[in-house]
Each structure stands twice: as structure tokens, then as C-alpha cells.
């Protein structure tokens, strides 16, 4: 009987992925740079595949959202649409995809900002009974409690 080596299999999967920085994601979503934007579209649409995807860490995703809000003045619905596009792209593997989807839904519903919702969703998935905060705005999200 063949022994399953999860660590080895995971390592092989990770080696097949290419990590994507937030500036790559922003250029892909916004398409505002005549040189860099087409390169990102080429990589994401042509070079990456479901078998060899681009890896989007939650840090890169949260930073992408921050840049879209602060630098490009995206509304909550525009940010939610951008996150949804990333989540739906087969050639991208998003870390904590379910929690990112939940955070996107909270943003769409006007419950709080994406980063807070993502923190709360990851905390809940990790077994936390609650997330304590000083941020009163975050209290609209499930699982947050004022310290």
C-alpha cells in the first residue's frame, strides 16, 4: 500500500505556483499602465493555469484592496467586484478563499471594511470565539467585541 505524503504533495503544489504581489494584482485589475498592465494580463490570462496557478496570499489581497481604496478611490461595491474577480479567476489560488469571499460579502452588505471582515473570518475559521478590537466600526461585523 502506497503511503500518502501530504507534506511532500503540498510542497510540490507550492513549487508549481507563482506568488503574485499586490502591485501585479492592482495593475491587472485597474489596467492603468500602458507597459505593466498588459504584462499582468498576459501572465494571468495566458501563463497561469488551474494546474499551475498564481498564488494570492491574504496579505497581498488585503494590500490590493487598500491600494484600490486609497489610491484609486474605489467604492465598496467596486472593491467587492475586484475581489470577486480575483476569487473567480481559475488561474489564481487565493489563500483563505472562503474567508476572503465572506469578507467580500460583508463589504457588499456594508457591514465593515474588507480587512476587518477578513480578520474576523480567518479568526473564526481558526477557532477563535471572538475578535477583540478598539475599532467601533468593526463591531458591525459578526464575532467582534469591543475591548
VEXVOVO-137695 format. One record per residue: x, y, z of N, C-alpha, C in turn; residue number from 1. Coordinates in steps of 0.05 Angstrom, whole numbers. Last residue first. Layout:
N
     n.u     n.v     n.w    ca.u    ca.v    ca.w     c.u     c.v     c.w  num
       X       Y       Z       X       Y       Z       X       Y       Z  NUM
...
//
This chain:
147
     n.u     n.v     n.w    ca.u    ca.v    ca.w     c.u     c.v     c.w  num
    -261     920     466    -244     915     490    -247     938     508  147
    -317     896     431    -301     919     440    -286     912     465  146
    -316     843     385    -324     853     411    -305     875     419  145
    -340     806     329    -323     827     340    -334     837     367  144
    -377     770     307    -354     759     322    -335     780     334  143
    -397     806     249    -401     784     268    -375     776     281  142
    -389     877     247    -383     851     236    -388     829     257  141
    -395     922     275    -418     915     258    -414     887     246  140
    -347     932     298    -367     919     315    -392     911     299  139
    -315     963     266    -313     934     263    -334     919     279  138
    -325    1013     287    -336    1007     261    -336     976     256  137
    -293    1014     332    -322    1013     335    -336    1006     309  136
    -236     985     349    -249     996     325    -279     993     326  135
    -211     955     385    -219     982     394    -234     997     372  134
    -228     885     394    -219     908     378    -225     934     394  133
    -227     814     390    -229     839     405    -216     862     390  132
    -265     764     364    -242     781     358    -246     807     373  131
    -283     698     389    -289     726     383    -263     740     375  130
    -265     647     389    -293     652     397    -302     680     391  129
    -226     618     337    -230     639     357    -259     643     364  128
    -217     580     297    -227     571     323    -230     593     344  127
    -205     596     248    -183     586     263    -192     577     291  126
    -251     619     230    -244     594     218    -221     581     234  125
    -248     667     261    -270     647     266    -262     620     255  124
    -203     691     237    -203     685     265    -224     664     272  123
    -222     697     185    -199     679     190    -198     672     219  122
    -263     734     195    -269     709     183    -247     688     187  121
    -235     778     218    -256     764     233    -262     736     222  120
    -201     792     174    -190     784     201    -211     768     216  119
    -241     806     137    -223     783     132    -210     774     158  118
    -264     850     162    -281     827     156    -263     802     151  117
    -220     885     161    -232     876     187    -248     851     183  116
    -212     889     105    -191     879     122    -202     869     149  115
    -261     912      87    -252     886      78    -232     874      97  114
    -304     944     136    -284     944     114    -273     916     110  113
    -375     929     144    -348     938     153    -329     937     130  112
    -425     921     122    -421     914     150    -394     924     161  111
    -444     925      70    -439     950      85    -434     945     115  110
    -448     882      37    -471     887      55    -467     912      72  109
    -397     882      14    -421     888      -3    -445     895      14  108
    -368     866      60    -363     892      48    -387     900      31  107
    -388     814      66    -392     833      87    -388     862      77  106
    -368     791      18    -397     793      22    -404     813      44  105
    -313     794      28    -324     809       5    -355     812       9  104
    -310     759      71    -303     787      75    -314     805      53  103
    -324     711      45    -341     721      67    -336     751      72  102
    -281     708      10    -308     710      -1    -327     722      20  101
    -240     701      48    -240     725      30    -267     729      18  100
    -256     652      68    -256     675      86    -255     701      70   99
    -247     621      23    -274     622      35    -276     646      53   98
    -191     628      14    -211     637      -6    -239     640       6   97
    -139     626      38    -164     631      54    -186     642      36   96
    -106     646     -20    -104     636       7    -129     644      23   95
    -126     631     -84    -127     651     -63    -126     638     -36   94
     -99     619    -144    -105     605    -119    -103     625     -96   93
    -119     631    -210    -108     642    -185    -117     625    -161   92
    -143     612    -254    -114     611    -254    -102     623    -229   91
    -197     624    -247    -188     596    -244    -158     594    -242   90
    -224     676    -215    -204     670    -236    -192     643    -230   89
    -256     689    -172    -268     673    -194    -248     665    -216   88
    -225     722    -140    -234     696    -129    -245     678    -152   87
    -219     767    -173    -195     751    -165    -204     723    -156   86
    -272     783    -175    -258     776    -200    -234     759    -193   85
    -281     795    -121    -296     774    -133    -283     764    -159   84
    -249     840    -117    -242     816    -101    -256     792    -113   83
    -277     874    -151    -249     867    -157    -241     842    -142   82
    -327     878    -125    -326     867    -152    -297     858    -159   81
    -310     903     -77    -322     877     -76    -321     863    -104   80
    -294     952     -99    -274     935     -86    -285     906     -85   79
    -343     971    -117    -322     967    -136    -300     948    -125   78
    -370     975     -68    -380     957     -89    -359     951    -110   77
    -339    1014     -42    -341     987     -31    -351     967     -52   76
    -301    1049     -94    -323    1047     -74    -323    1019     -63   75
    -234    1070    -102    -255    1050    -108    -276    1052     -86   74
    -190    1105    -105    -215    1114     -94    -239    1096    -102   73
    -138    1092    -114    -156    1093    -138    -185    1101    -130   72
    -113    1095     -64    -101    1108     -87    -120    1111    -111   71
    -150    1070     -27    -135    1095     -21    -125    1110     -46   70
    -174    1025     -53    -189    1045     -38    -175    1071     -35   69
    -131     999     -77    -154    1006     -93    -171    1027     -79   68
     -98     991     -32     -89    1008     -54    -113    1017     -71   67
    -130     955      -2    -122     981      10    -114    1000     -12   66
    -133     911     -37    -157     926     -30    -150     954     -19   65
     -78     897     -36     -91     905     -61    -116     921     -56   64
     -73     882      18     -58     905       8     -70     915     -18   63
    -106     836      17    -113     859      34     -99     884      25   62
     -76     804     -19    -104     812     -25    -112     836      -9   61
     -27     799       7     -28     812     -19     -56     821     -26   60
     -47     771      52     -33     796      55     -33     812      29   59
     -66     724      31     -85     743      43     -73     770      47   58
     -35     711     -33     -36     710      -4     -57     729       7   57
     -45     679     -89     -52     705     -78     -54     701     -48   56
      -9     647    -139     -17     646    -111     -21     674    -101   55
     -28     622    -202     -15     644    -187     -26     642    -159   54
     -24     551    -219     -37     577    -214     -18     598    -202   53
     -24     502    -255      -1     518    -246     -10     547    -241   52
     -76     485    -264     -55     466    -255     -31     479    -244   51
    -100     531    -281    -111     518    -257     -91     498    -246   50
     -46     575    -301     -68     556    -306     -79     546    -280   49
     -12     630    -330     -21     616    -306     -45     598    -314   48
      -7     653    -381      15     636    -370       6     619    -346   47
     -55     680    -394     -43     662    -413     -22     643    -400   46
     -76     713    -354     -95     700    -373     -82     679    -390   45
     -31     729    -324     -55     717    -311     -73     702    -330   44
       5     747    -364      13     727    -344     -12     713    -333   43
     -26     786    -391     -14     764    -405      -7     741    -386   42
     -37     822    -350     -59     808    -363     -49     784    -378   41
      14     841    -339      -1     826    -318     -24     810    -331   40
      27     866    -388      43     843    -378      28     827    -357   39
     -11     907    -390     -13     885    -409       4     861    -401   38
      10     939    -345     -17     926    -345     -19     904    -365   37
      61     960    -359      58     939    -339      32     924    -340   36
      51     998    -401      72     978    -403      66     954    -384   35
       8    1032    -388      10    1021    -415      31     999    -419   34
     -32    1024    -332      -4    1029    -341       0    1016    -368   33
     -82    1009    -316     -77    1037    -318     -48    1044    -328   32
    -114     964    -298    -105     967    -326     -99     996    -332   31
    -137     945    -251    -141     973    -259    -134     978    -288   30
    -122     890    -247    -150     899    -242    -155     927    -254   29
     -67     889    -258     -85     872    -273    -114     882    -271   28
     -47     925    -220     -44     931    -249     -63     914    -266   27
     -61     896    -173     -72     923    -179     -70     930    -208   26
     -30     849    -179     -59     848    -178     -72     875    -184   25
      21     871    -177      13     856    -200     -18     855    -202   24
      21     893    -126      24     912    -149      17     898    -175   23
      18     848     -93      -5     865     -95      -3     884    -119   22
      48     791    -124      49     814    -106      25     831    -112   21
      40     722    -128      33     748    -141      33     770    -120   20
      78     663    -137      65     683    -119      62     709    -134   19
      63     607    -173      79     632    -174      64     652    -156   18
      65     536    -162      52     562    -162      72     585    -163   17
      95     492    -157      83     497    -183      70     524    -185   16
     109     491    -104     130     496    -123     119     502    -151   15
      60     476     -81      71     503     -77      93     510     -97   14
      57     422     -98      37     441    -106      48     470    -104   13
     102     401     -71     101     400    -100      81     420    -111   12
      85     409     -18     109     422     -28     110     423     -58   11
      42     374     -16      37     403     -12      61     419     -23   10
      69     325     -21      49     333     -41      44     363     -40    9
     100     327      26     113     326       0      94     335     -22    8
      59     327      64      79     349      64      93     350      37    7
      32     278      53      18     304      50      38     327      48    6
      41     221      27      59     241      40      48     269      35    5
      13     159      33       8     187      25      26     206      41    4
      41      98      14      37     118      36      33     145      24    3
      12      44     -18      28      68     -20      20      88       1    2
      17     -24       0       0       0       0      18      25       0    1
//
